[in-house]
Amino acid sequence: MDNYSISDNFSLLSKLMDIHGENSFKAKSFASAAFTIEKLPTPLKDTPRDEIFRIKGIGESTGKNILEMLDTQQCSLLNHYIEITPAGILEIMKIKGLGPKKIATIWKELEIESMGELLYACNENRLMLLKGFGAKTQESVRQNIEFYLSNRHRFLFAEVAATGQELEKQLQQLLAPAAVSLTGAFRRHSIIIDEIELLIAAPVDVVQQQLAALPGFSLTTANADNLVWQLNEKLKVITHSCTADSFAATLFTTTGSPAFIDKFNAAGGATFLHNATSEEAIFSAAGMDYIPPFLREGINELTLARNHQLPETIVASDIKGIIHSHSNWSDGESSLEEMATAAKAQGFEYLVISDHSRSAFYANGLHIERILAQHAEIDELNKKLAPFRIFKSIESDILNDGSLDYPDEILAKFDLVIASVHSNLKMTEEKAMARLLKAIENPYTTILGHMTGRLLLSRNGYPVDHKAIIDACAAHNVIIELNAHPRRLDIDWTWLHYALEKKVLISIDPDAHSIHGFQDIRYGTLAAQKGGITKTNNLSSYTVDMLNNYLLQRKQQKNILP
């Protein structure tokens, strides 16, 4: 092991010891040794063993660790700290501007253990509430994380949506009059994108020649029918080639998921692909209604299309109000009036303000006296902004025992309550289910927020029995949130079919911590479409009067008195 490797190990060890709150003198001794070793003119492996301990800055402990690394290529003390440190914390250490002390604060006080969680916390203004952090530090951390994540090779749909659409337009212009279309998982609006696929009615050699001249395109693999590219050294792009006559059939087969194509072919569908002039013609020949690309997942859409029962899925314009939003009363960016005024200006009929509850100290959660003050402000704003309305809500933490965060007399003051888990996320399924089911049974729980607590590409959700949760929501008239933040999209769309079967209302909610966050409704709507949600199945599609009446009736049914 050379000097640079030994120095790097000591430097990492020093930082990990700081993060774990070990004796600062010991941590500094390894940092000092790292600096000393990096500057040594002679390799340690060529230095007599007894002389290593005489080097200024090398003590008894650091010297023994040097000998261990020279003999075994390992540092057992470093390995110990790596083993007790979450992998995500080790990754966070790569972010510029975050020293060990700040990382320890983020980990211990916010329970953040991954890069994605940290980015989400920045977007929710959580870091600003920590000692030693401010708006500039938070913004710097956010920018550094986004730069780091830009070098990944898997993406949220929201991260590459604009790139895919722009790429399709660019190639349509470049290769005209040849037909060009997005296809594959991107065309189906999959929530995670591994590559962007395009179908081009032109020979492979023509496509290769044209795209090779474009800035940012680098060819990695060439096959008989497709080419694999790297765009800007990070995004995988696959171009499929076909003839003009086979364009419709090839678009059909490259768009559908494998399960969809298998089911279509099993019913004799392959015969309808020959000489097809359009995808609409393929479905028509098979005796089906046209199935939009986002539904082609091989679940039940083929049967519904054959029986002319496909749902008229929800679109973004069906959303009438913003449910689940945060103001600067807790961890939001803007004031309550600014949030409401912006929602009104964007054509929404209402805003459901759902700031964090008191247990969420990291998010400046509202204690009872602040709730009462906020409600007074809402009353004044409702007079000023009428007929636009602000509904009084709270995102109540589901506590460890499944109870909500306030006594019943306070919960009764809200128009609706969103119950969510934010702490102690490392639960067994048994613990998670007990916690969630008790919250669902609480008569004050109106909406179950982000069911699994997942952050896509960053944190798996805690394990739950989805069917049992949905069954419980059906039994207790609890709405299930489809959290529209593109990093959550929780409940997963694959469970929406079962929720519809059980007649459970869904609510597409942006969980907006800023006015800009209202735009996330788009991604929640795309996920809801894949699950077959219509505007009648979605609470945030209710008009202001419909929502008000629904909430009043629900309170009467639950015998909730203000």
C-alpha positions as CSV (number, residue, x, y, z in Angstrom):
1,M,0.0,0.0,0.0
2,D,1.5,3.4,-1.0
3,N,1.7,6.6,1.0
4,Y,-1.3,8.2,-0.8
5,S,-3.6,5.2,0.0
6,I,-2.5,5.2,3.7
7,S,-3.1,9.0,3.8
8,D,-6.5,8.7,2.2
9,N,-7.5,6.0,4.7
10,F,-6.4,8.1,7.7
11,S,-8.2,11.1,6.3
12,L,-11.5,9.1,5.9
13,L,-11.0,7.6,9.3
14,S,-10.6,11.0,10.9
15,K,-13.9,12.2,9.3
16,L,-15.8,9.1,10.3
17,M,-14.7,9.4,13.9
18,D,-15.9,13.0,13.9
19,I,-19.2,12.0,12.5
20,H,-19.6,9.4,15.2
21,G,-18.7,11.9,17.9
22,E,-15.5,10.2,18.9
23,N,-12.8,11.9,20.9
24,S,-11.8,14.9,18.9
25,F,-8.1,14.5,19.8
26,K,-7.9,11.0,18.4
27,A,-9.7,12.1,15.2
28,K,-7.3,15.1,14.8
29,S,-4.3,12.8,15.3
30,F,-5.3,10.7,12.3
31,A,-6.0,13.8,10.2
32,S,-2.6,15.2,11.1
33,A,-1.0,11.8,10.2
34,A,-2.7,11.8,6.9
35,F,-1.3,15.3,6.1
36,T,2.2,14.2,7.2
37,I,2.2,10.9,5.2
38,E,1.1,12.6,2.0
39,K,4.1,14.9,2.1
40,L,6.7,12.2,3.0
41,P,9.5,12.0,0.4
42,T,10.1,8.3,1.0
43,P,7.5,5.4,0.7
44,L,6.6,4.0,4.1
45,K,6.9,0.5,2.7
46,D,10.6,1.2,2.2
47,T,11.1,2.8,5.7
48,P,12.4,0.7,8.5
49,R,9.6,-0.2,10.9
50,D,11.1,1.4,14.0
51,E,11.8,4.6,12.1
52,I,8.1,5.0,11.2
53,F,7.3,5.8,14.9
54,R,10.0,8.5,14.9
55,I,8.4,10.5,12.1
56,K,7.0,13.8,13.4
57,G,3.2,13.5,13.5
58,I,3.1,9.7,13.8
59,G,2.2,8.4,17.2
60,E,1.8,5.0,18.7
61,S,-1.7,4.4,17.5
62,T,-1.2,5.8,14.0
63,G,2.1,3.9,13.7
64,K,0.4,0.6,14.5
65,N,-2.3,1.3,12.0
66,I,0.3,2.1,9.4
67,L,2.1,-1.3,10.0
68,E,-1.2,-3.1,9.7
69,M,-1.9,-1.5,6.4
70,L,1.5,-2.3,5.1
71,D,1.2,-5.9,6.2
72,T,-2.5,-6.7,5.3
73,Q,-3.6,-3.9,2.9
74,Q,-6.4,-3.4,5.4
75,C,-7.1,-1.0,8.3
76,S,-9.4,-2.8,10.8
77,L,-10.2,0.5,12.7
78,L,-11.4,2.1,9.4
79,N,-13.3,-1.0,8.4
80,H,-15.1,-0.9,11.8
81,Y,-16.3,2.7,11.2
82,I,-17.3,1.9,7.6
83,E,-19.4,-1.0,8.9
84,I,-21.3,1.1,11.4
85,T,-21.9,4.0,9.0
86,P,-24.8,3.9,6.6
87,A,-23.7,3.7,2.9
88,G,-25.6,6.8,2.2
89,I,-23.7,8.8,4.7
90,L,-20.4,7.7,3.1
91,E,-21.9,9.0,-0.2
92,I,-22.9,12.3,1.4
93,M,-19.4,12.8,2.5
94,K,-18.5,13.3,-1.2
95,I,-20.6,16.5,-1.3
96,K,-18.6,19.7,-1.2
97,G,-19.4,22.1,1.6
98,L,-20.4,19.5,4.2
99,G,-17.9,18.7,6.8
100,P,-18.1,15.9,9.4
101,K,-19.8,18.0,12.0
102,K,-22.6,19.2,9.6
103,I,-23.1,15.6,8.3
104,A,-23.4,14.4,11.9
105,T,-26.0,17.0,12.6
106,I,-28.0,16.1,9.4
107,W,-27.8,12.4,10.2
108,K,-28.6,12.6,13.9
109,E,-31.2,15.4,14.0
110,L,-33.0,14.8,10.6
111,E,-32.4,11.0,10.4
112,I,-31.1,11.5,6.9
113,E,-29.1,8.6,5.5
114,S,-29.0,9.0,1.8
115,M,-28.2,11.6,-0.9
116,G,-31.8,11.7,-2.1
117,E,-33.2,12.2,1.4
118,L,-30.8,15.1,1.8
119,L,-31.8,16.7,-1.5
120,Y,-35.5,16.3,-0.5
121,A,-34.7,18.0,2.9
122,C,-33.1,20.9,1.0
123,N,-36.2,21.3,-1.1
124,E,-38.3,21.3,2.1
125,N,-36.1,23.9,3.7
126,R,-35.2,21.5,6.5
127,L,-31.5,22.4,6.7
128,M,-32.2,26.0,7.4
129,L,-33.7,25.0,10.8
130,L,-30.5,23.4,12.0
131,K,-27.9,25.2,14.0
132,G,-25.0,26.2,11.9
133,F,-27.0,26.2,8.6
134,G,-28.6,29.0,6.7
135,A,-30.2,29.7,3.4
136,K,-26.9,30.1,1.5
137,T,-25.5,26.9,3.0
138,Q,-28.7,25.0,2.1
139,E,-28.7,26.3,-1.5
140,S,-25.0,25.4,-1.9
141,V,-25.6,21.9,-0.6
142,R,-28.6,21.5,-2.9
143,Q,-26.7,22.6,-6.0
144,N,-23.7,20.3,-5.1
145,I,-26.1,17.4,-4.7
146,E,-27.8,18.0,-8.0
147,F,-24.4,18.2,-9.7
148,Y,-23.3,15.0,-8.1
149,L,-26.6,13.2,-9.0
150,S,-26.4,14.4,-12.6
151,N,-23.7,11.8,-13.2
152,R,-26.0,8.9,-12.3
153,H,-27.4,6.6,-15.0
154,R,-30.9,6.1,-13.7
155,F,-33.3,9.0,-13.5
156,L,-36.7,10.0,-12.3
157,F,-39.1,10.6,-15.2
158,A,-39.3,14.3,-14.1
159,E,-35.5,14.6,-14.4
160,V,-35.5,13.7,-18.1
161,A,-39.0,14.5,-19.3
162,A,-38.0,17.8,-21.0
163,T,-34.8,16.2,-22.5
164,G,-36.9,13.3,-24.0
165,Q,-39.5,15.7,-25.6
166,E,-36.8,18.0,-26.9
167,L,-34.8,15.1,-28.4
168,E,-37.9,13.8,-30.2
169,K,-38.4,17.3,-31.8
170,Q,-34.8,17.6,-32.7
171,L,-34.6,14.2,-34.5
172,Q,-37.9,14.8,-36.3
173,Q,-36.4,18.0,-37.8
174,L,-33.0,16.4,-38.5
175,L,-34.4,13.2,-40.1
176,A,-37.5,14.6,-41.9
177,P,-39.4,13.3,-43.7
178,A,-38.7,10.0,-41.8
179,A,-41.2,9.4,-39.0
180,V,-39.7,9.7,-35.5
181,S,-41.4,8.9,-32.2
182,L,-40.5,8.3,-28.6
183,T,-41.1,4.8,-27.5
184,G,-40.4,2.3,-24.7
185,A,-40.7,3.1,-21.0
186,F,-40.4,6.8,-21.6
187,R,-43.5,6.8,-23.8
188,R,-45.3,4.8,-21.1
189,H,-44.3,7.5,-18.6
190,S,-42.5,5.0,-16.3
191,I,-41.6,6.7,-13.1
192,I,-37.9,5.5,-13.4
193,I,-36.1,5.9,-16.7
194,D,-33.0,3.9,-17.6
195,E,-32.8,5.0,-21.2
196,I,-34.7,7.1,-23.7
197,E,-35.8,5.1,-26.7
198,L,-36.8,6.5,-30.1
199,L,-38.1,4.8,-33.2
200,I,-36.9,6.1,-36.5
201,A,-38.2,5.1,-40.0
202,A,-34.7,5.2,-41.5
203,P,-31.8,2.7,-42.0
204,V,-29.4,2.2,-39.1
205,D,-26.4,3.6,-41.2
206,V,-28.3,6.8,-42.0
207,V,-29.3,7.3,-38.3
208,Q,-25.7,6.6,-37.2
209,Q,-24.3,9.1,-39.7
210,Q,-26.8,11.9,-38.7
211,L,-26.6,11.5,-34.9
212,A,-22.9,11.1,-34.8
213,A,-22.6,14.7,-36.0
214,L,-24.7,16.0,-33.1
215,P,-23.0,17.5,-30.1
216,G,-23.1,15.3,-27.0
217,F,-23.9,12.0,-28.8
218,S,-21.4,9.2,-28.4
219,L,-22.0,5.8,-30.0
220,T,-21.4,2.9,-27.6
221,T,-23.1,-0.1,-29.4
222,A,-24.2,-0.7,-33.0
223,N,-26.7,-3.6,-33.8
224,A,-28.6,-4.6,-36.9
225,D,-31.8,-2.8,-35.9
226,N,-30.7,-0.3,-33.2
227,L,-28.0,1.9,-31.9
228,V,-27.0,2.7,-28.3
229,W,-25.7,6.1,-27.5
230,Q,-24.5,8.1,-24.5
231,L,-25.9,11.6,-24.4
232,N,-23.6,14.1,-22.7
233,E,-21.8,11.1,-21.1
234,K,-24.6,10.3,-18.7
235,L,-28.0,9.5,-20.4
236,K,-28.5,6.3,-22.4
237,V,-30.4,6.8,-25.7
238,I,-31.5,3.9,-27.9
239,T,-32.5,4.5,-31.5
240,H,-34.5,1.8,-33.1
241,S,-34.7,1.7,-36.9
242,C,-37.4,0.3,-39.1
243,T,-39.0,0.8,-42.6
244,A,-41.7,3.4,-43.2
245,D,-44.2,0.5,-43.8
246,S,-43.4,-1.2,-40.5
247,F,-43.3,2.0,-38.4
248,A,-46.8,1.6,-36.8
249,A,-46.2,-2.1,-35.9
250,T,-42.8,-1.5,-34.6
251,L,-43.9,1.5,-32.5
252,F,-46.6,-0.7,-31.0
253,T,-44.2,-3.5,-30.1
254,T,-41.5,-1.3,-28.7
255,T,-43.9,0.8,-26.6
256,G,-45.7,-1.9,-24.7
257,S,-44.2,-3.6,-21.7
258,P,-43.1,-7.2,-22.2
259,A,-46.2,-8.3,-20.2
260,F,-48.5,-6.3,-22.4
261,I,-47.0,-7.6,-25.7
262,D,-47.1,-11.2,-24.4
263,K,-50.8,-10.9,-23.5
264,F,-51.6,-9.2,-26.8
265,N,-49.8,-11.9,-28.7
266,A,-51.3,-14.8,-26.7
267,A,-54.7,-13.6,-27.9
268,G,-53.6,-13.8,-31.5
269,G,-52.8,-10.1,-31.7
270,A,-49.6,-10.6,-33.7
271,T,-51.7,-11.2,-36.9
272,F,-53.1,-7.6,-36.6
273,L,-49.6,-6.0,-36.9
274,H,-49.1,-6.9,-40.6
275,N,-49.4,-3.9,-42.9
276,A,-50.8,-1.7,-40.0
277,T,-51.0,1.9,-40.9
278,S,-51.4,3.2,-37.3
279,E,-51.6,2.0,-33.7
280,E,-55.3,2.9,-33.8
281,A,-55.8,0.5,-36.7
282,I,-54.0,-2.3,-34.8
283,F,-56.4,-2.0,-31.8
284,S,-59.4,-1.6,-34.1
285,A,-58.5,-4.8,-36.0
286,A,-58.2,-6.6,-32.7
287,G,-61.7,-5.5,-31.7
288,M,-60.4,-3.2,-29.0
289,D,-60.6,0.5,-28.1
290,Y,-57.3,2.4,-28.4
291,I,-55.2,1.9,-25.3
292,P,-53.0,5.0,-24.5
293,P,-49.3,4.2,-24.2
294,F,-49.2,4.9,-20.5
295,L,-51.7,2.1,-19.8
296,R,-49.8,-0.6,-21.8
297,E,-48.4,-2.4,-18.8
298,G,-50.1,-5.8,-19.1
299,I,-52.4,-5.6,-16.1
300,N,-56.1,-5.5,-17.1
301,E,-56.1,-2.9,-19.9
302,L,-56.5,-5.4,-22.7
303,T,-59.7,-6.9,-21.2
304,L,-61.1,-3.4,-20.5
305,A,-60.3,-2.3,-24.1
306,R,-61.9,-5.4,-25.5
307,N,-65.1,-4.8,-23.4
308,H,-65.0,-1.1,-24.3
309,Q,-64.6,-0.2,-20.6
310,L,-61.3,1.7,-20.5
311,P,-61.5,4.6,-18.0
312,E,-61.3,8.2,-19.1
313,T,-58.2,8.8,-17.1
314,I,-57.5,12.0,-15.2
315,V,-55.6,14.9,-16.8
316,A,-53.8,17.8,-15.0
317,S,-56.6,20.2,-15.8
318,D,-59.0,18.1,-13.8
319,I,-57.2,19.2,-10.6
320,K,-59.3,21.9,-9.0
321,G,-57.3,22.7,-5.8
322,I,-54.0,22.2,-4.1
323,I,-54.2,19.7,-1.3
324,H,-51.2,19.2,1.0
325,S,-49.0,22.3,1.0
326,H,-46.7,23.9,3.4
327,S,-46.1,27.6,4.2
328,N,-43.4,29.4,6.2
329,W,-45.4,28.7,9.3
330,S,-43.5,25.4,9.3
331,D,-40.9,24.5,6.6
332,G,-42.4,26.1,3.5
333,E,-40.7,28.8,1.5
334,S,-43.5,31.3,1.2
335,S,-46.1,32.9,3.4
336,L,-49.6,31.6,3.6
337,E,-51.0,34.6,1.7
338,E,-48.4,34.2,-1.0
339,M,-49.2,30.5,-1.4
340,A,-53.0,31.2,-1.6
341,T,-52.7,34.1,-3.9
342,A,-50.5,32.1,-6.3
343,A,-52.9,29.2,-6.3
344,K,-55.8,31.5,-7.0
345,A,-53.9,33.2,-9.8
346,Q,-53.2,29.8,-11.4
347,G,-56.9,29.0,-11.5
348,F,-57.2,26.8,-8.5
349,E,-60.3,27.1,-6.4
350,Y,-58.8,26.3,-3.0
351,L,-55.6,25.6,-1.1
352,V,-55.4,23.0,1.7
353,I,-52.6,24.2,4.0
354,S,-51.1,21.3,5.8
355,D,-48.1,22.5,7.8
356,H,-46.2,20.1,9.9
357,S,-47.3,19.1,13.4
358,R,-45.5,19.8,16.6
359,S,-43.5,16.5,16.8
360,A,-41.7,17.5,13.5
361,F,-39.4,19.9,15.4
362,Y,-36.9,19.7,12.5
363,A,-39.6,21.3,10.3
364,N,-40.7,24.0,12.8
365,G,-43.9,22.0,13.5
366,L,-46.9,23.9,14.9
367,H,-47.6,23.8,18.6
368,I,-51.2,24.4,19.7
369,E,-50.9,28.2,20.2
370,R,-49.5,28.6,16.7
371,I,-52.3,26.5,15.2
372,L,-54.8,28.9,16.7
373,A,-52.9,31.8,15.4
374,Q,-52.7,30.3,11.9
375,H,-56.4,29.6,11.9
376,A,-57.1,33.3,12.7
377,E,-54.9,34.3,9.7
378,I,-56.8,31.8,7.5
379,D,-60.1,33.3,8.5
380,E,-58.9,36.8,7.5
381,L,-57.5,35.6,4.2
382,N,-60.7,33.7,3.4
383,K,-62.6,37.0,3.7
384,K,-60.0,38.8,1.5
385,L,-59.7,36.1,-1.2
386,A,-63.3,34.8,-1.5
387,P,-64.6,32.9,-3.3
388,F,-61.2,31.2,-3.2
389,R,-60.8,29.3,0.0
390,I,-58.0,28.1,2.3
391,F,-58.9,24.9,4.1
392,K,-57.5,24.4,7.6
393,S,-55.4,21.2,7.7
394,I,-52.3,19.7,9.3
395,E,-49.8,17.1,8.3
396,S,-49.9,15.2,11.6
397,D,-47.0,13.0,12.4
398,I,-48.1,9.4,13.0
399,L,-46.3,8.8,16.3
400,N,-44.5,5.5,17.2
401,D,-47.6,4.0,18.8
402,G,-49.8,5.0,15.8
403,S,-51.5,7.9,17.6
404,L,-51.7,11.4,16.0
405,D,-49.9,14.4,17.2
406,Y,-52.6,16.4,19.0
407,P,-55.5,15.8,21.4
408,D,-58.9,15.3,19.9
409,E,-60.2,18.7,20.7
410,I,-57.4,20.2,18.6
411,L,-57.7,17.7,15.7
412,A,-61.4,18.6,15.6
413,K,-60.6,22.2,14.7
414,F,-59.1,21.2,11.3
415,D,-61.2,20.8,8.1
416,L,-59.1,17.7,7.4
417,V,-56.1,15.9,8.7
418,I,-53.3,14.3,6.7
419,A,-51.6,11.6,8.7
420,S,-48.0,10.7,7.7
421,V,-45.0,8.9,9.1
422,H,-41.8,11.1,9.2
423,S,-39.6,9.6,11.9
424,N,-38.2,6.2,12.9
425,L,-38.6,4.9,9.4
426,K,-36.5,1.7,9.9
427,M,-39.4,-0.5,10.9
428,T,-40.3,-4.1,10.4
429,E,-43.5,-4.7,8.5
430,E,-45.2,-5.7,11.7
431,K,-44.3,-2.4,13.4
432,A,-45.1,-0.4,10.3
433,M,-48.5,-2.0,9.9
434,A,-49.5,-1.6,13.6
435,R,-48.5,2.1,13.4
436,L,-50.4,2.8,10.1
437,L,-53.5,0.8,10.9
438,K,-54.0,2.5,14.2
439,A,-53.7,5.9,12.5
440,I,-56.2,4.8,9.8
441,E,-58.7,3.8,12.5
442,N,-58.4,7.2,14.1
443,P,-61.7,9.1,13.2
444,Y,-59.7,12.3,12.7
445,T,-57.5,10.9,9.9
446,T,-58.9,12.1,6.6
447,I,-56.0,11.3,4.3
448,L,-53.1,8.8,4.7
449,G,-50.0,10.7,3.5
450,H,-47.2,9.1,1.4
451,M,-48.0,5.6,2.5
452,T,-44.5,4.0,2.5
453,G,-42.3,7.0,3.0
454,R,-40.2,6.1,0.0
455,L,-37.9,8.4,-1.9
456,L,-37.3,7.0,-5.4
457,L,-33.7,6.1,-6.2
458,S,-32.8,7.1,-2.7
459,R,-34.7,5.3,0.0
460,N,-36.9,2.2,0.0
461,G,-40.1,2.7,1.8
462,Y,-40.8,0.9,5.0
463,P,-42.4,-2.5,4.3
464,V,-46.2,-2.6,4.3
465,D,-49.0,-5.0,3.3
466,H,-50.6,-2.8,0.6
467,K,-53.8,-4.8,0.4
468,A,-54.3,-4.6,4.2
469,I,-53.7,-0.9,4.2
470,I,-56.1,-0.3,1.3
471,D,-58.7,-2.5,2.9
472,A,-58.4,-0.6,6.2
473,C,-58.8,2.7,4.3
474,A,-61.9,1.4,2.6
475,A,-63.4,0.3,6.0
476,H,-62.7,3.6,7.7
477,N,-63.4,6.0,4.8
478,V,-59.8,7.2,4.7
479,I,-58.4,8.7,1.5
480,I,-55.0,7.6,0.2
481,E,-52.6,10.2,-1.0
482,L,-50.8,9.9,-4.2
483,N,-47.9,12.2,-3.3
484,A,-47.1,14.0,-6.5
485,H,-43.6,14.9,-5.7
486,P,-41.6,13.2,-8.4
487,R,-39.2,11.8,-5.8
488,R,-42.1,10.2,-3.9
489,L,-45.1,9.2,-6.2
490,D,-46.3,7.3,-3.2
491,I,-48.7,5.3,-3.2
492,D,-47.1,3.4,-6.1
493,W,-49.3,3.4,-9.2
494,T,-49.4,-0.4,-9.4
495,W,-51.6,-0.5,-6.3
496,L,-54.1,2.0,-7.6
497,H,-56.1,-0.7,-9.4
498,Y,-56.8,-2.4,-6.1
499,A,-57.7,0.9,-4.5
500,L,-60.2,1.5,-7.2
501,E,-61.6,-2.0,-6.8
502,K,-62.1,-1.3,-3.1
503,K,-63.7,2.2,-3.9
504,V,-61.0,4.1,-2.0
505,L,-60.6,7.7,-3.0
506,I,-57.2,8.9,-4.1
507,S,-55.9,12.4,-3.6
508,I,-53.2,13.7,-6.0
509,D,-51.3,16.1,-3.8
510,P,-48.1,18.1,-4.6
511,D,-46.8,18.3,-1.0
512,A,-45.7,21.7,-2.1
513,H,-43.2,23.5,0.0
514,S,-43.1,26.4,-2.4
515,I,-45.3,28.0,-5.1
516,H,-43.1,26.2,-7.7
517,G,-44.1,22.9,-6.0
518,F,-47.6,23.3,-7.4
519,Q,-46.3,22.1,-10.7
520,D,-45.6,18.6,-9.3
521,I,-49.3,17.9,-9.9
522,R,-48.3,17.0,-13.4
523,Y,-46.2,14.1,-12.3
524,G,-48.8,12.9,-9.8
525,T,-51.3,13.0,-12.7
526,L,-49.1,10.9,-15.0
527,A,-48.7,8.3,-12.3
528,A,-52.4,8.3,-11.6
529,Q,-53.1,7.8,-15.3
530,K,-51.1,4.6,-15.3
531,G,-53.3,3.3,-12.4
532,G,-56.5,4.2,-14.3
533,I,-57.6,7.0,-11.9
534,T,-60.3,9.3,-13.2
535,K,-61.3,12.7,-11.9
536,T,-64.2,11.1,-10.0
537,N,-61.8,8.9,-8.1
538,N,-59.6,11.8,-7.1
539,L,-60.3,14.2,-4.2
540,S,-58.3,17.1,-5.5
541,S,-60.6,17.1,-8.6
542,Y,-63.5,18.1,-6.4
543,T,-64.7,21.7,-6.7
544,V,-64.4,23.9,-3.6
545,D,-68.1,23.3,-2.8
546,M,-67.9,19.6,-3.4
547,L,-64.8,19.3,-1.1
548,N,-66.5,21.4,1.6
549,N,-69.7,19.3,1.5
550,Y,-67.6,16.1,1.5
551,L,-65.7,17.1,4.5
552,L,-68.8,18.2,6.4
553,Q,-70.6,15.0,5.7
554,R,-67.5,12.9,6.7
555,K,-67.3,14.7,10.0
556,Q,-71.0,14.0,10.7
557,Q,-70.5,10.4,9.9
558,K,-67.5,10.2,12.2
559,N,-69.3,12.2,14.9
560,I,-66.6,14.8,14.9
561,L,-67.7,18.0,16.6
562,P,-65.8,21.2,16.3
